[in-house]
Every structure is written in structure tokens, then in C-alpha cells.
């Protein structure tokens, strides 16, 4: 059974697992109730339960975040066997100072006008919950798992799988 945790260590673990994953799939819901996913890159330098993303003002993702703020962020790092799903509330933010603070030059590929361009906005995602799968990643561990499954008919221990509640204060 998956445990739900709200301690500071669990919240830190979520950040440790996602901070180096360059792209997440941000899933929103459009006005017809269809789920839409698109690749997005968080621009956080630190984490306090909020994730920040640059977006074009007036884009579908900005519109969907503004009209129905529920989002799901899906992170995957197959090399390390780390997988994280983050659910939260999104809002569109126009804040020139914060945009400049969070800006990094590689973003210019998608936002040629830079952080001060009026067509640029931020999407702020307040994390409400997360679930992670932290599996062993070595070839030897996978080989052992395969051997155990073949010889015993039972899967190996898959690693850690916990839920994290960001709405509760860490205890």
C-alpha cells in the first residue's frame, strides 16, 4: 500500500527527483473537457512547494491554466528510474521583475523578445500532492529482478513509491 507523507523530507525528495529533469509534461483540461499535455520546463532555482514555468500569454496552456487551474505535471527519468507525478493549482502571473529573476538565456529560443516581452507570462503551480516511484537503476539490480521474476514468478521489490501531501505543513 502506498503511504501518504507530508514531512519535509518527503517534499525535499520530490524536488530532488524532479529538479534535474529538464522537461515535464503539463496536463491541463480544455473548455471541452479534454486533457491536453505539452512539454514544459520548470525554471525554479529553489523549491518551496511552487513550480514556475514560462508561457506565451494567450497560448492554449495559459488559457487553460487561467480558466481551470487544475494541472498534472508528469516527470520521467528512465536513466535513473525516477518517475514523479505532481498535481497542483495553476495560475497565470504577469510580473516583469519575477520574469527577469527566473529568466535564463536558453529560454530565448521560445521567447525571442526576452523576459520583458509583453507576450511572455509565467505559470505558477502550487503543488498540492505528488506521487513518486524511485526504483533501483543499476543493470545488476534489473538483472536480479528479471531472474527473480523468472525463477519465482514474483516481481522484485520495485523501490520506493510514496504519495506526498503538500497541503499539510511539514511536521
TITOR-324301 format. One line per field, with one value per residue: chain; residue number from 1; residue in three letters; x, y, z of N, C-alpha, C in turn. Coordinates in steps of 0.001 Angstrom, whole numbers, plus 500000, padded with zeros to 6 digits. Layout:
# residues N
mol A  ... .
seq NUM  ... .
type ALA  ... .
n.east X  ... .
n.north Y  ... .
n.up Z  ... .
ca.east X  ... .
ca.north Y  ... .
ca.up Z  ... .
c.east X  ... .
c.north Y  ... .
c.up Z  ... .
END
This chain:
# residues 171
mol A  A  A  A  A  A  A  A  A  A  A  A  A  A  A  A  A  A  A  A  A  A  A  A  A  A  A  A  A  A  A  A  A  A  A  A  A  A  A  A  A  A  A  A  A  A  A  A  A  A  A  A  A  A  A  A  A  A  A  A  A  A  A  A  A  A  A  A  A  A  A  A  A  A  A  A  A  A  A  A  A  A  A  A  A  A  A  A  A  A  A  A  A  A  A  A  A  A  A  A  A  A  A  A  A  A  A  A  A  A  A  A  A  A  A  A  A  A  A  A  A  A  A  A  A  A  A  A  A  A  A  A  A  A  A  A  A  A  A  A  A  A  A  A  A  A  A  A  A  A  A  A  A  A  A  A  A  A  A  A  A  A  A  A  A  A  A  A  A  A  A .
seq 1  2  3  4  5  6  7  8  9  10  11  12  13  14  15  16  17  18  19  20  21  22  23  24  25  26  27  28  29  30  31  32  33  34  35  36  37  38  39  40  41  42  43  44  45  46  47  48  49  50  51  52  53  54  55  56  57  58  59  60  61  62  63  64  65  66  67  68  69  70  71  72  73  74  75  76  77  78  79  80  81  82  83  84  85  86  87  88  89  90  91  92  93  94  95  96  97  98  99  100  101  102  103  104  105  106  107  108  109  110  111  112  113  114  115  116  117  118  119  120  121  122  123  124  125  126  127  128  129  130  131  132  133  134  135  136  137  138  139  140  141  142  143  144  145  146  147  148  149  150  151  152  153  154  155  156  157  158  159  160  161  162  163  164  165  166  167  168  169  170  171 .
type UNK  UNK  UNK  UNK  UNK  UNK  UNK  UNK  UNK  UNK  UNK  UNK  UNK  UNK  UNK  UNK  UNK  UNK  UNK  UNK  UNK  UNK  UNK  UNK  UNK  UNK  UNK  UNK  UNK  UNK  UNK  UNK  UNK  UNK  UNK  UNK  UNK  UNK  UNK  UNK  UNK  UNK  UNK  UNK  UNK  UNK  UNK  UNK  UNK  UNK  UNK  UNK  UNK  UNK  UNK  UNK  UNK  UNK  UNK  UNK  UNK  UNK  UNK  UNK  UNK  UNK  UNK  UNK  UNK  UNK  UNK  UNK  UNK  UNK  UNK  UNK  UNK  UNK  UNK  UNK  UNK  UNK  UNK  UNK  UNK  UNK  UNK  UNK  UNK  UNK  UNK  UNK  UNK  UNK  UNK  UNK  UNK  UNK  UNK  UNK  UNK  UNK  UNK  UNK  UNK  UNK  UNK  UNK  UNK  UNK  UNK  UNK  UNK  UNK  UNK  UNK  UNK  UNK  UNK  UNK  UNK  UNK  UNK  UNK  UNK  UNK  UNK  UNK  UNK  UNK  UNK  UNK  UNK  UNK  UNK  UNK  UNK  UNK  UNK  UNK  UNK  UNK  UNK  UNK  UNK  UNK  UNK  UNK  UNK  UNK  UNK  UNK  UNK  UNK  UNK  UNK  UNK  UNK  UNK  UNK  UNK  UNK  UNK  UNK  UNK  UNK  UNK  UNK  UNK  UNK  UNK .
n.east 500845  500492  502052  501011  502681  503656  505836  508810  511075  510027  508901  511203  512448  510815  511460  514230  514105  512922  514260  516439  515363  514739  512388  508920  505731  503021  499784  496640  493180  490974  488389  486408  486592  488587  491706  494872  498228  501485  504969  506870  509133  510314  511416  512550  514933  515163  513057  509903  507525  506216  506108  507513  506851  507611  505461  503673  501704  498255  498398  497258  497883  498206  495647  494080  495146  494361  491540  490752  492374  493477  496162  498379  501610  503928  506793  509659  512487  514074  516696  517604  515520  513504  510365  507801  504706  503032  500452  498523  497571  497181  498072  498064  500625  501683  504538  506974  509436  509832  509844  512213  513991  513722  514500  516488  519000  518790  516013  515271  515001  512335  511045  511675  511622  512517  512489  511015  509161  505883  504308  504988  504476  504138  503528  502329  502570  501082  502003  500072  499926  501865  503132  505549  507853  510590  512876  515324  518220  520370  521991  522620  520785  518403  518839  518870  516220  514841  515699  514678  511927  511554  512363  510865  508360  507448  507415  510272  511111  509949  511160  510949  507686  505731  503181  502909  501787  501352  499754  499599  501310  504764  505868 .
n.north 498811  502209  504804  507929  510865  513829  515093  517137  515937  514179  516017  517330  515216  514877  517252  516804  514663  515736  518074  517995  517013  517908  518458  518501  516966  518956  518726  519849  520893  521387  523677  521983  519814  518020  516432  517930  517702  519026  519638  521192  523353  523654  526535  526955  527845  527209  525466  525716  524450  525510  525624  527108  528226  529407  530865  531600  534447  534235  531807  528381  526799  528738  529889  527681  527159  529473  529335  526852  525861  523404  521189  518641  517507  515602  513830  512148  510114  507894  506887  506955  505680  507158  508478  510857  512236  515227  517006  519991  523469  525897  529163  532065  534414  537737  539339  541409  541794  539341  537648  538482  537708  534898  534247  532649  532566  530488  530259  532082  530929  530068  532333  534923  537677  538066  538319  540608  540956  541725  539621  537493  535392  533987  530750  529776  527100  525784  523286  520557  517873  514863  511949  509469  507242  505555  503798  501115  501592  500309  498109  495588  495301  495256  492945  491051  491356  490453  487789  486868  487169  485328  482896  482640  483554  485851  489390  491581  493698  496869  499291  502581  503902  506476  508736  512268  514856  518110  520029  519982  521208  520631  518232 .
n.up 500000  499244  500939  502345  502743  504559  505442  505749  504644  502700  500925  500122  498837  496581  495171  494821  493092  490779  490015  488220  485931  482774  481313  481809  481372  481113  482044  481258  481269  478627  477377  476504  478058  477459  478050  477839  477028  477259  476587  479110  480824  484026  485788  488206  490720  493275  495645  497072  497279  495179  491661  488757  485438  482177  479752  476748  476695  476251  474987  474418  476738  478712  478707  479471  481991  483260  483142  484225  486792  487553  487340  486112  486470  484837  485372  484157  484381  482860  482875  485543  486674  487939  488625  488695  489589  489789  491242  491091  491589  489154  488039  485982  485796  485581  485944  485746  487097  488419  486225  484995  487002  487023  484510  481993  479549  477517  477221  475344  472874  472673  473473  471985  472456  475002  478660  479236  477298  476336  475545  477053  479844  483147  484488  487460  489584  492277  494280  495242  495715  495309  493695  493796  492178  492889  491687  491781  489775  488589  486244  487211  489321  487863  486374  488440  489298  487049  486969  489421  488926  486829  488001  490389  489846  490939  491239  491768  494616  493929  494598  496106  496584  497136  498285  498449  500425  499883  500940  503650  506494  506942  509253 .
ca.east 500000  501260  501947  500947  503550  503632  507018  509749  511970  509303  508788  512555  512704  510141  512296  515477  513836  512488  515000  517346  514619  514604  511060  507757  504504  501998  498467  495550  491910  490454  486999  485512  486826  489651  493022  495913  499563  502545  506238  507167  510346  510270  512558  512917  516298  514920  511698  509159  506180  505692  506906  507307  507051  507336  504479  503219  500398  497261  498565  496285  498225  497903  494195  493549  495562  493564  490127  490627  493746  493977  497184  499198  502944  504484  508246  510223  513924  514293  518080  517721  514284  512738  509128  507059  503504  502718  499184  498514  496726  497962  497552  498924  501175  502474  505369  508208  510612  509997  510225  513654  514704  513683  514943  517810  519132  518261  514569  515071  514596  510869  510566  512739  511562  513096  511570  510198  508211  504504  503685  505511  503898  504557  502505  502706  501874  501145  501932  499128  500261  502773  503396  506804  508357  512043  513281  516759  518504  521549  521771  522683  519516  517394  519121  518382  514757  514398  515971  513703  510612  511540  512507  509854  507052  507079  508247  511141  510674  510142  511726  510027  506503  505019  502444  503325  500736  501956  498798  499819  502617  505706  505961 .
ca.north 500000  503440  505684  509368  511574  515295  515585  517948  515049  513692  517142  517517  514102  515200  518247  516154  513773  516443  519300  517838  516561  519162  518711  517800  517103  519664  518317  520748  520494  522469  524054  520885  518730  517133  516645  518330  517676  519623  519702  522468  523295  524481  527461  527166  527664  526565  524924  525925  523935  526192  525475  528215  527920  530481  530533  532742  534972  533953  530457  527454  526385  529873  529998  526567  527364  530575  529004  525698  525818  522075  520671  517494  517554  514253  513832  510811  509991  506454  506506  506713  505006  508058  508933  511672  512931  516322  517677  521295  524556  526807  530493  532847  535558  538722  540024  541676  541594  537904  537085  538749  536916  533483  534118  532168  532877  529467  530452  532980  530115  530072  533677  535765  539033  538119  538290  541824  540940  541676  538350  536462  535330  532847  529900  529404  525885  525483  521832  520075  516486  514205  510535  509148  505892  505676  502405  500890  501860  499640  496952  494415  495198  494832  491547  490301  491405  489573  486426  486553  487023  484093  481700  482526  484012  487034  490545  492061  494940  497877  500550  503404  504503  507206  509942  513392  515864  519428  520954  519958  521716  519562  518017 .
ca.up 500000  499124  502101  502079  503688  504444  506147  504958  503903  501525  499992  499573  497917  495320  494490  494407  491960  489557  489709  487086  484754  482036  480751  482356  480597  481867  481567  481633  480685  477785  477676  476147  478993  477002  478647  476891  477608  476449  477324  479758  481632  485235  485829  489610  491200  494566  495687  498307  497029  493988  490447  487825  484026  481239  478725  475941  477090  475231  474441  474995  478100  479596  478794  480248  483383  483806  483276  485127  487275  487916  486434  486470  485886  484799  485217  483984  484122  482730  483201  486981  487082  488792  487999  489648  489136  490714  490968  491722  491096  488327  487722  485093  486513  484837  486926  484997  487952  488633  484933  484832  488003  486659  483118  481592  478126  476593  477011  474202  471727  472629  473789  471424  472979  476339  479802  479323  476188  476856  475167  477946  481184  483948  485081  488825  490005  493713  494406  496256  496004  494371  493902  493136  492076  492950  491502  491581  488367  488041  485381  488066  490039  486890  486059  489590  489248  485967  487404  490471  488310  486042  488837  491447  489378  491708  490899  492841  495262  492888  495083  496887  495961  498171  497965  499280  500559  500067  501567  505093  506932  507284  510689 .
c.east 500885  500989  501811  501722  503393  504844  507957  510667  511309  509172  510130  512886  512038  510998  513592  515270  513503  513416  515927  516662  514239  513181  510023  506626  503483  500647  497429  494268  491362  488975  485976  485728  487892  490963  494019  497241  500554  503809  506495  508407  510212  511543  512984  514415  516279  513446  511080  507720  505510  506664  506515  507663  506806  506339  504169  501848  499429  497404  497515  496621  497944  496401  493585  493922  494731  492111  489869  492029  494279  494985  497817  500517  503525  505968  508727  511706  514237  515717  518230  516493  513493  511531  508315  505858  503159  501375  499188  497525  497599  497257  498562  499329  501952  503229  506742  509457  510874  510405  511716  514476  514799  514238  516317  517855  518653  516754  514276  514668  513074  510272  511607  512751  512114  512047  510656  509173  506792  503773  504141  504810  504495  503332  503067  501884  502145  500949  500982  499451  501214  502783  504673  507104  509865  512593  514786  517085  519678  521161  521747  521366  518415  517590  518623  516851  514196  514546  514963  512323  510502  511550  511401  508450  506571  507987  509144  510525  510962  510844  510654  508881  505718  504217  502894  502215  501396  501021  498953  501211  503490  505846  507308 .
c.north 501245  504331  507125  510075  513079  515907  516321  517078  514534  514795  517439  516434  514360  516187  517619  515276  514525  517566  519186  517282  517814  519482  517862  517915  517766  519327  519259  520206  521663  522696  523007  519663  517741  517467  516965  518341  518316  519704  521113  522274  524225  525315  527777  527019  527023  526203  525120  525417  524579  525958  526572  527789  529180  529984  531798  533161  534706  532575  529535  527053  527504  530024  528909  526692  528457  530165  527819  525393  524457  521594  519411  517662  516155  514333  512397  510917  508498  506014  506172  505988  505829  508576  509674  512294  513962  516907  519013  522241  525551  528147  531188  534115  536434  539545  540219  541411  540101  537211  537303  537887  535446  533207  533478  532259  531769  529577  531322  532219  530164  531458  534683  537192  539175  538212  539510  541929  540850  540383  537195  536552  534128  532038  529443  528186  525667  523978  521457  518647  515948  512724  510223  507660  506040  504255  502280  500987  501078  498428  495682  494209  494738  493367  490646  490238  490478  488122  485996  486315  485700  482866  481544  482891  485245  488196  490938  493288  496080  499149  501326  503923  505145  508339  511021  514430  517204  520392  520979  520482  520533  519467  517471 .
c.up 500000  500324  501628  503168  503490  505131  505184  504120  502630  500479  499341  498551  496564  494524  493986  493183  490680  489130  488507  485843  483974  481594  481466  481351  481512  481243  482153  481002  479874  478075  477234  477032  478566  477705  477554  477615  476668  477275  477841  480618  482834  485297  487260  489827  492580  494611  497061  498178  495838  492834  489464  486400  483209  480204  477932  476434  475944  474597  475048  476437  479096  479784  479648  481722  484040  484036  484201  485613  487657  486877  487008  485741  485968  484460  485072  483678  484048  483082  484681  487543  488097  488014  489057  488946  490202  490306  491698  491095  490361  488185  486825  485829  485536  485873  486290  485832  488170  487336  484682  485786  487587  485254  483015  480067  477184  476342  475794  472939  471574  472845  473309  471957  474386  477429  479901  478200  476754  476502  476061  479297  481908  484326  486421  489221  491492  493845  495542  496664  494962  494690  493156  493188  491922  492896  491394  490096  487801  487204  486208  488818  489094  486520  487191  489563  488190  486395  488474  489873  487546  486948  489873  490985  490116  491325  492063  493503  494293  493337  495818  496026  497090  497569  498928  499252  500858  500791  503086  505396  507327  508789  511087 .
END
